[in-house]
Amino acid sequence: MTDRRIVFVVFDGFQPLDLTGPHEVFHSAGDDYACEVVAPRAGPVRSGSGLLVHAGHGVADLGPAGIDTLVVVGGRGVDRARQDEALVSWIAAAATGARRVASVCSGVFLLAAAGLLDGRRVTTHWAREEQLAREHPEVLVDCEPIFVRDGRVWTSAGVTAGMDLALALVEDDLGREVAHAVARRLVLFLRRPGGQSQFSVALWSRQPATDPVRAAVTAIHADPGARHDIAGLAAHAGLSPRHLQRRFTAELGVPPAAYVERVRVEAAQRALTEGDEPVEAIARRYGFATAETLRRTFHRRLGVAPSEYRARFRSTAEPAGAHHVS
């Protein structure tokens, strides 16, 4: 019998991918894990999309001892679930003896209700960030990364980020080679590090509201590697540098320099995963001047070096003779 017992907590209205995604990751790692599902009551549990999942245990018949990893899923039903005193108490008791505790998406609200997050840094789906920070000021909320580890507590952003979290847990247990093999088996060619942002440009910034700022933004995206200092952007916008700085920040929520850097980082990310161009050349092409500057920026924003990002993110051709597993 394995000593890595994974117990998933579900409830009416849970997000099915928060359960099935991580469950498949652990299952695909082989016999090292034994997965179970617990709910307020044993039997069928209806997800937020209507999918029925059978919970083998209810909290009244499953003792909280002997759990290696407790994984609490999220979903629209979490707000009602955290009012269930029996469920919250069971989570608190199970977490006490577990080697580690994890949440996917809004499952973090159940961990917070169980008193497990005081003073810890956590993440959740970006749409729930303000609610979590408002209702739990004792928690340090950071919704930039896709997952966060704070001691033995791991939290992740929404839906597919739960699979990234599960892969990180497998890597923590069994090493990178096993985690990489699981990712390939599940055709998860993007093994995202925890520092990877939840947001692309389309999500993390507001859209320009006026033509002058829109002209500056268009210039940045047309050629991310161009100089793009405030004077040059102001010329595109037909405004004074000071006026553009003020308008740009008000309309997009970030100052021009920060916006330029994020667009350049995303352009470099694409280049690293889509081709074999050397890191030094990518750095020059996208305005970082040197590979060292690109490396420092990647570490600050993504938590990994460009070379590691490329190794984790790029797709690889299927090896000769490989067969498909259905």
VEXLO-178368 format. One record per residue: residue in one letter; x, y negated, z negated of N, C-alpha, C, CB in turn. Coordinates in steps of 0.1 Angstrom, whole numbers, padded with zeros to 4 digits, always signed. Atoms other than C-alpha are relative to their C-alpha. Glycine has a CB too. Example, Ala and Ser with C-alpha at 12.3 -4.5 7.8 and 13.67 -1.06 7.14 Angstrom:
<pts>
a+0009+0012+0000+0123+0045-0078+0009-0012+0000-0010+0000-0012
s-0009+0011+0000+0137+0011-0071-0008-0011-0008+0004-0005+0014
</pts>
This chain:
<pts>
m+0008+0012+0000+0000+0000+0000+0009-0013+0000-0010+0000-0012
t-0007+0013+0000+0012-0035+0008-0002-0008-0012-0003-0008+0013
d+0003+0009+0012+0017-0060-0020-0003-0014+0005+0012+0000-0009
r+0004+0013-0005+0008-0088+0004-0015+0000+0003+0008-0004+0013
r+0014-0001-0001-0029-0090-0002-0005-0014+0003-0007+0006-0013
i+0006+0013-0004-0046-0119+0017-0015+0000-0002+0004-0003+0015
v+0014+0001+0002-0080-0130+0005-0005-0013+0005-0003+0002-0016
f+0006+0012-0006-0101-0154+0025-0013-0003-0007-0002+0002+0015
v+0012+0004+0006-0128-0174+0009-0009-0007+0010+0003-0010-0012
v+0010+0006-0009-0159-0182+0030-0013-0003-0007-0003+0010+0012
f+0012+0005+0006-0193-0197+0024-0010-0003+0012+0002-0012-0009
d+0010+0004-0010-0225-0205+0043+0004-0013+0007-0014-0001-0005
g-0004+0012-0007-0216-0231+0070+0015-0001+0002-0005-0012-0007
f-0015+0001-0002-0179-0222+0072+0003-0001+0015+0007+0012-0006
q-0005+0001-0014-0159-0229+0104+0006+0014+0004+0010-0012+0002
p-0005-0014-0002-0154-0194+0120+0015+0001+0004-0008+0006+0011
l-0014-0001-0004-0120-0202+0136+0009-0002-0012+0003-0010+0010
d-0008+0001+0012-0107-0212+0102+0003+0013-0007-0007-0010-0011
l-0002-0013+0005-0112-0176+0092+0007+0009+0011-0013+0006-0004
t-0004-0010-0010-0107-0156+0124+0014-0003+0006-0010+0001+0012
g-0013+0004-0005-0076-0175+0136+0011+0005-0009+0001-0015+0002
p-0010-0005+0009-0054-0170+0105-0001+0015-0002-0001-0007-0013
h+0002-0014+0002-0069-0135+0100+0007+0008+0011-0015+0004-0001
e-0006-0007-0011-0057-0124+0134+0015-0001-0001-0005-0005+0014
v-0015+0002+0002-0022-0139+0127+0005+0011-0010+0003-0014-0004
f-0005-0010+0010-0018-0118+0096-0002+0014+0004-0008-0002-0014
h+0003-0014-0004-0034-0087+0111+0011+0004+0011-0014+0001+0006
s-0009-0003-0011-0010-0090+0141+0014+0002-0005+0000-0011+0010
a-0013-0002+0006+0020-0090+0118+0002+0014-0004+0002-0009-0012
g-0002-0014+0003+0014-0053+0112-0005+0004-0014+0014+0004+0001
d+0004-0005+0012+0011-0034+0080+0004-0007-0013+0004+0015-0001
d-0005+0008+0011+0027-0060+0058-0011-0007-0007+0010-0010+0005
y+0011+0007+0006-0007-0076+0051-0012+0008-0001-0002-0013+0007
a+0014-0006+0001-0041-0064+0039-0009-0012-0003-0001+0011-0012
c+0008+0011+0000-0068-0089+0045-0014+0004-0005-0001-0007+0014
e+0013-0002+0006-0101-0092+0026-0008-0013+0001+0000+0005-0015
v+0008+0012+0000-0130-0116+0027-0010+0000-0012-0009-0001+0014
v+0009+0001+0011-0149-0129-0003-0009-0012+0002+0008-0002-0014
a+0010+0011-0002-0180-0152-0004-0007-0001-0014-0010+0003+0012
p+0008+0000+0012-0204-0163-0031-0007+0013-0003-0009-0012+0000
r+0006-0013+0002-0222-0130-0025+0005+0009+0012-0016-0002+0001
a-0004-0010-0010-0212-0099-0006-0011+0001+0011+0003+0014-0006
g+0009-0002-0011-0228-0093+0028+0002-0010+0011-0014-0001-0005
p-0002+0009-0011-0235-0114+0059+0000-0015-0005-0012+0002+0010
v-0001+0015+0002-0224-0151+0058-0001-0007+0013+0014-0003-0008
r+0003+0007-0013-0236-0175+0085+0010-0011+0001-0014-0004+0001
s-0009+0011-0002-0210-0198+0099-0007-0012+0005+0011+0004+0010
g+0007+0012-0004-0217-0234+0109-0005+0001+0015+0010-0011-0001
s+0004-0002-0014-0220-0222+0146-0010+0011+0001+0012+0002+0009
g+0010-0011-0001-0244-0194+0137+0006+0014+0000-0008-0001+0012
l-0006-0013+0000-0219-0165+0138-0001+0006-0014+0015-0001+0005
l+0001-0008+0013-0225-0139+0111+0013+0008-0002-0012+0009+0000
v-0012-0008+0004-0194-0125+0093-0004+0007-0013+0012-0010-0002
h+0003-0007+0012-0196-0098+0067+0011-0002-0010-0001+0015+0004
a-0009+0002+0011-0180-0106+0034+0000+0013-0008-0004-0012-0009
g+0000-0012+0007-0169-0074+0018-0001-0001-0015+0013+0007+0003
h+0001+0002+0015-0169-0089-0017-0008-0013-0003+0014+0000-0006
g+0005+0013+0006-0188-0115-0037+0009-0003-0012-0015+0002-0004
v-0009+0004+0011-0171-0134-0064-0003+0007-0013-0001-0015-0002
a+0003-0007+0012-0190-0115-0090+0006+0014-0001-0015+0001-0002
d-0005-0014+0001-0176-0081-0080+0015+0001+0004-0008+0008+0009
l-0014-0001-0004-0140-0090-0069+0008-0008-0011+0002-0007+0014
g-0008+0006+0010-0116-0096-0097+0010-0010+0006+0007+0010-0009
p-0009+0010-0005-0093-0126-0093+0015+0004+0000-0002-0013-0007
a-0014-0004+0002-0061-0107-0101+0005+0008+0012+0001+0009-0013
g-0006-0008-0010-0037-0091-0077+0000-0006+0014-0006+0013+0001
i+0001+0006-0013-0040-0116-0049+0014-0006+0003-0011-0011+0001
d-0012+0006-0004-0008-0125-0030-0002-0014+0005+0007+0008+0011
t+0003+0013-0006-0022-0154-0009-0015-0002+0001+0006+0000+0014
l+0015+0004-0001-0056-0171-0013-0001-0010+0011-0005-0005-0014
v+0002+0009-0011-0068-0188+0018-0015-0005+0000+0003+0007+0014
v+0014+0006+0001-0099-0211+0015-0003-0007+0013-0001-0010-0012
v+0003+0006-0013-0115-0220+0048-0008-0012-0001-0007+0010+0010
g+0009+0012+0001-0134-0252+0057-0012+0002+0009+0008-0012+0005
g+0012+0000-0008-0165-0261+0076-0010-0010-0006-0006+0014+0001
r+0010+0009+0004-0196-0282+0074-0006+0004-0014-0011-0001+0010
g+0007-0005+0013-0209-0261+0044+0009-0002-0012-0003+0014+0001
v-0009+0001+0011-0179-0270+0022-0006-0010-0011+0013-0005+0004
d+0005+0009+0010-0197-0299+0005-0011+0007-0009-0007-0012+0007
r+0009-0008+0009-0225-0276-0007+0008+0011-0008-0011+0007+0009
a-0008-0011+0007-0200-0248-0015+0007-0005-0012+0010+0006+0010
r-0008+0005+0012-0180-0270-0039-0009-0004-0011+0008-0012+0004
q+0010+0002+0011-0212-0275-0059-0003+0013-0007-0012-0007+0005
d+0002-0014+0006-0212-0237-0066+0010+0002-0011+0001+0011+0012
e-0009-0001+0011-0197-0235-0100+0006+0014-0001-0007-0003-0013
a-0006-0014+0000-0192-0197-0098+0011+0001+0010-0011+0010+0002
l-0010-0001-0010-0173-0200-0066+0012-0008-0003-0006-0005+0014
v-0011+0009+0003-0152-0229-0077+0008+0006-0012-0004-0014-0004
s-0006-0007+0011-0144-0211-0110+0008+0012+0004-0010+0004-0011
w-0007-0012-0004-0134-0179-0092+0012-0005+0008-0009+0008+0009
i-0012+0005-0008-0111-0199-0068+0011-0005-0010-0004-0012+0009
a-0010+0004+0010-0094-0215-0098+0007+0011-0007-0007-0009-0011
a-0006-0011+0006-0089-0182-0115+0009+0008+0009-0011+0009-0006
a-0008-0008-0010-0077-0164-0084+0013-0007+0003-0008+0002+0013
a-0012+0008-0003-0052-0193-0077+0010+0001-0011-0004-0014+0003
t-0010+0000+0011-0037-0190-0111+0010+0012+0001-0008+0002-0013
g-0009-0012-0001-0023-0155-0105+0006+0002+0014-0008+0012-0003
a-0005-0002-0014-0017-0158-0067+0014-0006+0002-0010-0007+0010
r-0014+0006-0003+0018-0163-0054-0001-0013+0008+0008+0010+0009
r+0002+0012-0007+0005-0190-0031-0015-0002+0004+0009-0001+0013
v+0014+0004-0003-0027-0208-0022+0000-0009+0012-0006-0008-0012
a+0000+0007-0013-0037-0222+0012-0015-0004+0003+0005+0008+0011
s+0013+0004-0005-0066-0241+0027+0001-0004+0015-0006-0012-0008
v+0001+0004-0014-0077-0247+0063-0010-0011+0001-0003+0012+0009
c+0010+0011-0003-0093-0280+0073-0006-0005-0013-0011+0005+0010
s+0007+0006+0012-0119-0291+0047+0000+0010-0011-0013-0004+0004
g-0001-0009+0011-0113-0261+0026+0008-0006-0012+0007+0013+0004
v-0007+0007+0010-0090-0284+0007-0009-0006-0010+0009-0012+0006
f+0010+0005+0010-0121-0299-0010-0003+0010-0010-0013-0005+0007
l+0003-0010+0010-0127-0266-0027+0012+0002-0009-0003+0013+0007
l-0012+0000+0008-0091-0265-0039+0000-0012-0010+0013+0000+0009
a+0000+0012+0008-0095-0300-0052-0011+0001-0011-0003-0013+0008
a+0011-0002+0010-0128-0291-0069+0005+0009-0011-0013+0005+0006
a-0004-0010+0009-0110-0262-0086+0012-0006-0008+0005+0012+0007
g-0010+0007+0008-0084-0287-0100+0014+0005+0003-0002+0003-0014
l-0013-0006-0004-0055-0272-0080+0010-0010+0007-0002+0012+0009
l-0008+0009-0009-0042-0303-0062+0005-0013-0007-0008-0004+0011
d-0004+0012+0007-0035-0329-0089+0015-0003+0002-0003+0001-0015
g-0014+0005-0002-0004-0349-0079+0007+0007+0012+0008+0003-0011
r-0006-0007-0011+0002-0327-0048-0003-0008+0013-0005+0014+0001
r+0002+0006-0013+0006-0339-0012-0007+0011+0008+0014-0004+0007
v+0008-0009-0008-0020-0323+0011-0004-0006+0013-0012+0005-0008
t+0006+0005-0012-0035-0326+0045-0013+0006+0002+0010+0002+0012
t+0013-0006-0004-0069-0319+0061-0003-0006+0014-0011-0004-0010
h+0004+0006-0013-0087-0327+0093-0001-0015-0001-0014+0006+0005
w-0001+0015+0000-0082-0364+0102-0014-0006-0003+0005-0005+0013
a+0013+0006+0002-0120-0370+0101-0004+0000-0015-0010+0007+0008
r+0004-0002+0014-0121-0360+0064+0010-0008-0009+0000+0014-0004
e-0011+0006+0008-0090-0381+0053-0006-0010-0010+0010-0006+0009
e+0005+0011+0009-0109-0411+0039-0008+0006-0011-0008-0010+0008
q+0008-0006+0010-0134-0389+0021+0008+0006-0011-0010+0010+0006
l-0009-0007+0010-0107-0368+0004+0007-0010-0008+0009+0009+0008
a-0007+0010+0007-0087-0398-0006-0009-0008-0010+0007-0010+0009
r+0010+0008+0008-0118-0416-0020-0005+0009-0012-0012-0005+0009
e+0006-0009+0010-0132-0386-0039+0010+0006-0009-0008+0010+0006
h-0010-0007+0008-0099-0373-0052+0013-0009+0000+0004+0014+0005
p-0012+0009+0001-0075-0402-0060+0012+0006-0007-0004-0013-0008
e-0011-0007+0007-0054-0377-0080+0009+0007+0011-0005+0009-0010
v-0007-0008-0011-0043-0361-0046+0007-0010+0009-0011+0009+0007
l-0008+0008-0010-0017-0375-0022-0004+0005+0014+0015+0001-0002
v+0006-0005-0013-0035-0373+0012+0009-0005+0011-0014-0005+0002
d-0008+0003-0012-0014-0373+0044-0005+0008+0012+0016+0003-0003
c+0006-0007-0011-0033-0365+0075+0008-0002+0013-0014-0005+0002
e-0009+0000-0012-0004-0370+0100+0004+0014+0003+0012-0009-0003
p-0005-0013-0004+0010-0335+0098-0011+0010+0003+0010+0006-0010
i+0010-0010-0002-0008-0304+0110-0001+0010-0012+0003+0008+0013
f+0001-0007+0013+0001-0286+0078+0011-0005-0010+0002+0015+0002
v-0009+0005+0011+0019-0294+0045+0002+0010-0010-0006-0013-0006
r-0003-0009+0012+0036-0273+0019+0005-0009-0011+0011+0010+0004
d-0004+0006+0012+0038-0286-0016+0001+0010-0011-0010-0012-0004
g-0002-0012+0009+0053-0259-0038-0007+0012+0005-0006-0004-0014
r+0007-0012-0005+0031-0229-0036-0013-0003+0006-0002+0010-0012
v+0012+0004-0006+0002-0248-0022+0002-0005+0015-0007-0011-0008
w-0001+0003-0014-0002-0250+0016-0013-0005+0005+0005+0012+0009
t+0012+0005-0005-0028-0271+0033+0002-0003+0015-0005-0013-0007
s-0001+0002-0014-0036-0275+0070-0011-0009+0005+0000+0013+0008
a+0010+0008-0007-0055-0297+0094-0011+0009+0006+0006-0009+0012
g+0011-0007-0004-0085-0285+0114+0002+0011+0010-0009-0010+0006
v+0003-0011-0009-0094-0253+0132+0013+0007+0004-0007-0006+0012
t-0011-0007-0005-0064-0242+0153+0013-0002-0008+0003-0004+0015
a-0012+0002+0009-0039-0257+0128+0000+0011-0010-0001-0014-0007
g-0001-0011+0010-0049-0228+0105+0008+0011+0005-0014+0005-0002
m-0008-0010-0005-0032-0205+0129+0015-0004-0001-0003+0003+0015
d-0014+0004+0002+0000-0226+0128+0004+0002-0015+0001-0015+0003
l-0003-0002+0014-0002-0225+0090+0002+0015-0003-0012-0005-0009
a-0001-0014+0002-0007-0187+0091+0014+0005+0005-0011+0008+0006
l-0013-0004-0006+0024-0183+0114+0011-0005-0009+0001-0006+0014
a-0010+0004+0009+0044-0204+0090+0001+0008-0013-0003-0015-0004
l+0000-0009+0011+0033-0182+0061+0007+0014+0004-0014+0003-0005
v-0006-0012-0004+0043-0151+0081+0016-0002+0001-0005+0004+0014
e-0015+0003-0001+0077-0167+0089+0006-0001-0014+0002-0013+0008
d-0006+0001+0014+0082-0175+0052+0002+0013-0006-0010-0009-0008
d-0001-0013+0005+0076-0139+0044+0009+0009+0007-0014+0007+0000
l-0006-0011-0009+0090-0119+0073+0011-0005+0009-0010+0007+0007
g-0010+0005-0009+0113-0143+0092-0005-0005+0013+0010+0010+0002
r+0004+0007-0012+0112-0163+0124-0003+0010+0011+0010-0010+0004
e+0002-0009-0011+0115-0133+0147-0014+0007+0000+0011+0011+0000
v+0013-0007+0001+0084-0116+0134-0011-0011+0003-0002+0005-0014
a+0010+0010-0003+0064-0149+0135+0000-0003+0015+0003-0013-0008
h-0001+0003-0015+0076-0155+0171-0007+0011+0007+0014-0002+0004
a+0007-0011-0007+0065-0120+0181-0015+0000-0002+0005+0013-0006
v+0014+0002+0002+0031-0126+0166-0006-0011+0009-0003-0003-0015
a+0004+0011-0008+0028-0159+0184-0001+0005+0015+0009-0012-0001
r+0000-0005-0014+0037-0142+0217-0012+0010+0002+0013+0007+0004
r+0011-0010-0001+0012-0113+0211-0013-0007+0001+0000+0009-0012
l+0013+0007+0000-0016-0138+0205+0000-0011+0011-0003-0006-0013
v-0002+0009-0011-0004-0159+0235-0001-0015-0006-0011+0001+0010
l-0002+0013+0006+0003-0188+0211+0014-0005+0003-0003+0000-0016
f-0014+0003-0004+0032-0201+0231+0005-0013-0006+0000-0002+0015
l-0004+0012+0007+0032-0233+0211+0000+0003-0015-0009-0012+0003
r-0001-0002+0015+0045-0226+0176+0004-0013-0006+0011+0011-0004
r-0002+0014+0004+0040-0260+0161+0006+0000-0014-0013-0007+0001
p-0005+0003+0014+0061-0271+0131-0010-0008-0008+0014-0006+0000
g+0010+0007+0008+0042-0285+0102+0000-0015+0002+0003+0003-0015
g-0001+0014-0002+0055-0320+0109-0006-0005+0013+0014-0004-0001
q+0006+0004-0012+0039-0320+0143-0013-0008-0003-0004+0012+0009
s+0011+0009+0003+0013-0348+0144-0013+0007+0004+0002-0013+0007
q+0014-0004-0004-0025-0340+0145-0004-0008+0013-0010-0003-0011
f+0006+0009-0010-0028-0368+0170+0009-0002+0013-0002-0013-0006
s-0007+0004-0012-0018-0375+0206-0004-0015+0002-0005+0008+0013
v+0002+0014-0001-0018-0411+0219-0015-0003+0001+0007-0006+0013
a+0015+0003-0002-0055-0408+0229-0007+0000-0013-0005+0011+0009
l+0007-0001+0012-0064-0400+0193+0005-0009-0011+0001+0014-0005
w-0005+0007+0012-0040-0419+0170-0001-0015+0002+0014+0003-0002
s+0001+0014-0002-0045-0453+0186-0014-0004+0005+0011-0006+0009
r+0013+0005-0006-0076-0474+0193+0003-0005+0014-0005-0012-0008
q-0002+0005-0014-0081-0486+0229+0000-0015+0000-0011+0006+0009
p+0000+0014-0001-0073-0521+0239-0013-0006+0003+0010-0005+0010
a+0014+0007-0002-0103-0545+0238+0001-0011+0010-0005-0005-0013
t-0001+0011-0009-0090-0572+0260+0010+0002+0012+0004-0013-0007
d-0008-0003-0011-0073-0574+0294+0015-0003-0002-0004-0009+0012
p-0014+0003+0002-0040-0590+0282+0007+0012-0007+0003-0012-0008
v-0006-0011+0007-0033-0562+0257-0001+0013+0008-0008+0002-0014
r+0001-0012-0009-0046-0536+0282+0012+0000+0010-0013+0000+0007
a-0011+0001-0009-0019-0549+0306+0013+0005-0006+0001-0014+0006
a-0012-0004+0007+0008-0544+0281+0000+0015-0003+0001-0007-0014
v+0001-0014+0002-0004-0509+0272+0003+0008+0013-0014+0004-0006
t-0002-0006-0013-0005-0500+0309+0014+0000+0004-0009-0007+0011
a-0014+0000-0004+0030-0511+0314+0008+0010-0008+0006-0014-0003
i-0007-0009+0009+0042-0490+0284-0002+0014+0006-0005-0001-0014
h+0002-0014-0005+0026-0458+0298+0005+0002+0014-0015+0002-0001
a-0006-0001-0013+0037-0465+0333+0014+0004+0000-0003-0012+0008
d-0014-0003+0001+0073-0463+0323+0005-0001-0014+0008-0010+0009
p-0003+0000+0014+0079-0453+0287+0015-0003-0003-0003+0013-0006
g-0014+0003+0002+0117-0456+0291+0005-0014+0003+0008+0010+0008
a-0004+0014-0003+0117-0492+0302+0003-0007-0013-0011-0007+0008
r-0005+0007+0012+0130-0518+0277-0012-0003-0009+0007-0013+0004
h+0012+0002+0008+0096-0529+0265+0002-0008-0013-0007+0013-0003
d-0001+0009+0012+0107-0556+0240-0012-0009+0000+0014-0008+0000
i+0012+0008+0002+0082-0581+0228-0001-0011+0011-0001-0006-0013
a+0000+0010-0011+0092-0607+0254-0005+0006+0013+0014-0006+0002
g+0004-0006-0013+0088-0583+0283-0015+0004+0000+0008+0012+0003
l+0014-0004+0001+0054-0570+0271-0008-0013+0000-0002+0008-0013
a+0007+0013+0000+0043-0606+0265-0002-0005+0015+0007-0010-0009
a+0001+0005-0014+0051-0614+0302-0010+0008+0007+0014+0002+0007
h+0011-0009-0006+0029-0584+0313-0014-0005-0004+0002+0014-0004
a+0013+0004+0005+0001-0597+0291-0003-0014+0003+0000+0002-0015
g+0002+0014-0002+0005-0634+0300-0003-0007-0013-0012-0001+0009
l+0001+0006+0013+0007-0643+0263+0014-0004-0005-0008+0009-0010
s-0012+0002+0007+0033-0657+0241+0004+0012-0009+0000-0013-0009
p-0003-0011+0008+0053-0631+0222-0007+0001-0014+0015+0001-0003
r+0006+0000+0013+0039-0641+0188-0015+0003+0002+0001-0014-0007
h+0014-0003-0002+0003-0641+0202-0002+0014+0003-0005-0009+0011
l+0002-0014-0004+0007-0607+0218+0002+0009-0013+0010+0004+0011
q-0002-0008+0012+0022-0593+0185-0012+0001-0008+0012-0006-0008
r+0011+0000+0009-0008-0604+0166-0012+0007+0007-0004-0015-0003
r+0011-0006-0006-0034-0594+0192+0001+0015+0002-0002-0006+0014
f-0003-0014-0002-0018-0560+0200-0003+0008-0013+0015+0002+0004
t+0002-0006+0013-0017-0551+0163-0015+0000-0005+0009-0006-0011
a+0014+0001+0004-0053-0562+0157-0008+0010+0008-0005-0014+0001
e+0009-0008-0009-0067-0543+0187+0004+0015-0001+0002-0005+0014
l-0004-0014-0001-0047-0511+0185+0004+0006-0014+0012+0002+0009
g-0003-0005+0013-0039-0508+0148+0014+0003-0003-0008+0012-0002
v-0014-0001+0003-0002-0506+0152+0007-0011+0008+0006+0014+0005
p-0007+0011-0007+0024-0532+0163+0007+0006+0013+0011-0006-0009
p-0005-0005-0013+0039-0530+0198+0012+0009-0001+0004-0012+0008
a-0012-0009+0001+0073-0515+0187-0004+0014-0004+0010-0007-0009
a+0004-0013+0004+0056-0487+0169-0007+0008+0010-0008-0001-0013
y+0007-0006-0011+0033-0480+0198+0010+0005+0010-0010-0010+0006
v-0010-0004-0010+0062-0479+0222+0008+0013-0004+0010-0012+0003
e-0007-0011+0005+0081-0455+0200-0008+0013+0001+0005-0002-0014
r+0008-0012-0001+0052-0431+0198-0003+0005+0014-0013-0002-0008
v+0001-0004-0014+0046-0431+0235+0012+0006+0005-0004-0012+0009
r-0013-0006-0004+0083-0424+0241+0002+0014-0006+0011-0009-0004
v-0001-0014+0006+0082-0395+0216-0008+0010+0007-0003-0001-0015
e+0008-0010-0007+0053-0379+0233+0005+0003+0014-0015-0006+0001
a-0006-0003-0013+0069-0383+0267+0012+0009-0001+0005-0014+0007
a-0012-0009+0002+0101-0367+0254-0005+0014-0004+0009-0005-0011
q+0005-0013+0003+0080-0339+0239-0004+0008+0012-0012-0001-0010
r+0004-0007-0012+0065-0331+0272+0012+0004+0009-0009-0010+0009
a-0011-0004-0008+0098-0332+0290+0008+0012-0006+0010-0012+0000
l-0007-0011+0007+0113-0308+0264-0006+0013+0003+0002-0003-0015
t+0008-0012-0002+0086-0283+0269-0002+0004+0014-0013+0000-0007
e+0004-0003-0013+0081-0285+0306+0012+0002+0010-0008-0011+0006
g-0012-0001-0009+0117-0284+0320+0013+0004-0008+0002-0012+0008
d-0013-0003+0006+0154-0277+0314+0009-0011-0001+0006+0012+0008
e-0009+0012+0000+0167-0312+0315+0007-0001-0014-0009-0013+0002
p-0007+0001+0013+0194-0317+0288-0006-0011-0009+0014-0004+0003
v+0005+0009+0010+0184-0335+0256+0006-0014+0002+0003+0005-0014
e-0007+0013-0002+0209-0363+0264-0007-0008+0011+0015+0002+0003
a+0007+0006-0011+0192-0370+0297-0014-0004-0003+0000+0009+0013
i+0014+0004+0004+0157-0370+0282+0001-0012-0009-0006+0012-0007
a-0001+0011+0008+0169-0394+0256+0002-0013+0008+0012+0002-0010
r-0002+0012-0009+0182-0419+0282-0012-0003+0008+0012+0002+0009
r+0011+0003-0008+0152-0415+0304-0012-0007-0007-0005+0013+0007
y+0012+0005+0007+0127-0423+0277+0004-0011-0010-0007+0011-0007
g-0002+0012+0008+0144-0453+0261+0007+0002-0013-0012-0007-0002
f-0007-0002+0013+0163-0437+0232+0015-0002+0000-0003+0014-0005
a-0014+0004-0002+0197-0445+0246+0010+0012-0002+0004-0011-0009
t-0009-0012+0002+0215-0415+0230-0008+0011-0006+0011-0005-0010
a+0006-0012+0005+0207-0380+0220-0001-0001-0016+0008+0013+0003
e+0000+0002+0015+0215-0389+0183-0012-0008-0004+0013-0006-0005
t+0012+0008+0003+0188-0416+0184-0013+0008+0001+0000-0013+0009
l+0012-0008-0002+0163-0392+0198-0001+0010-0011+0001+0008+0013
r+0000-0010+0010+0173-0366+0172-0006-0006-0013+0014+0006-0003
r+0004+0007+0012+0168-0391+0143-0015-0003+0001+0008-0013-0003
t+0015+0003-0002+0134-0402+0157-0008+0012-0002-0002-0007+0013
f+0008-0013+0001+0122-0366+0161+0000+0005-0015+0006+0011+0008
h+0000-0004+0014+0133-0358+0125-0010-0008-0008+0014+0000-0006
r+0008+0009+0007+0115-0388+0112-0015+0002+0003+0004-0015+0002
r+0014-0001-0004+0083-0383+0131-0006+0014+0000-0002-0006+0014
l+0004-0013-0001+0081-0346+0136+0005+0010-0009+0002+0005+0014
g-0006-0009+0010+0103-0331+0110+0009+0011+0006-0010+0007-0008
v-0009-0010-0006+0124-0311+0136+0009-0007+0010-0009+0011+0007
a-0009+0005-0010+0153-0316+0160-0006+0002+0014+0014+0006-0001
p+0005-0002-0014+0146-0319+0198+0002+0014+0004+0006-0010+0009
s-0003-0013-0005+0163-0286+0204-0010+0010-0006+0014+0004-0003
e+0009-0009+0007+0141-0268+0178-0014-0002+0005+0000-0002-0015
y+0013+0003-0006+0110-0285+0192-0001+0007+0013-0002-0015+0002
r+0000-0007-0012+0119-0272+0226-0002+0015-0001+0012-0003+0009
a+0001-0014+0002+0124-0237+0213-0013+0005-0005+0011+0005-0010
r+0013-0004+0006+0091-0236+0194-0011-0003+0010-0003-0008-0012
f+0011+0004-0008+0070-0253+0221-0001+0005+0014-0001-0015+0000
r+0001-0003-0014+0080-0243+0255-0005+0014+0002+0014-0001+0006
s+0005-0013-0003+0063-0214+0272+0011+0008+0007-0013-0002+0010
t-0010-0008-0006+0083-0185+0283-0007+0010+0010+0008+0008-0010
a+0006-0009-0010+0077-0162+0313-0002+0014-0007+0008+0001+0013
e+0002-0013+0006+0063-0128+0304+0011+0009+0005-0014+0006+0004
p-0011-0008-0004+0092-0103+0304-0005+0011+0010+0006+0006-0012
a+0003-0010-0009+0094-0078+0332-0005+0013-0007+0012+0003+0009
g+0004-0013+0006+0075-0046+0325-0010-0002-0011+0011+0008-0004
a+0009+0002+0012+0053-0062+0298-0014+0004+0005+0001-0015-0005
h+0014-0004-0003+0018-0050+0296-0010-0008-0009-0003+0015-0002
h+0010+0008+0007-0013-0068+0285-0007+0009-0011-0011-0006+0009
v+0007-0007+0011-0030-0058+0252-0013-0007-0002+0008+0000-0013
s+0013+0006+0002-0067-0064+0250-0005+0002-0014-0010+0005+0011
</pts>
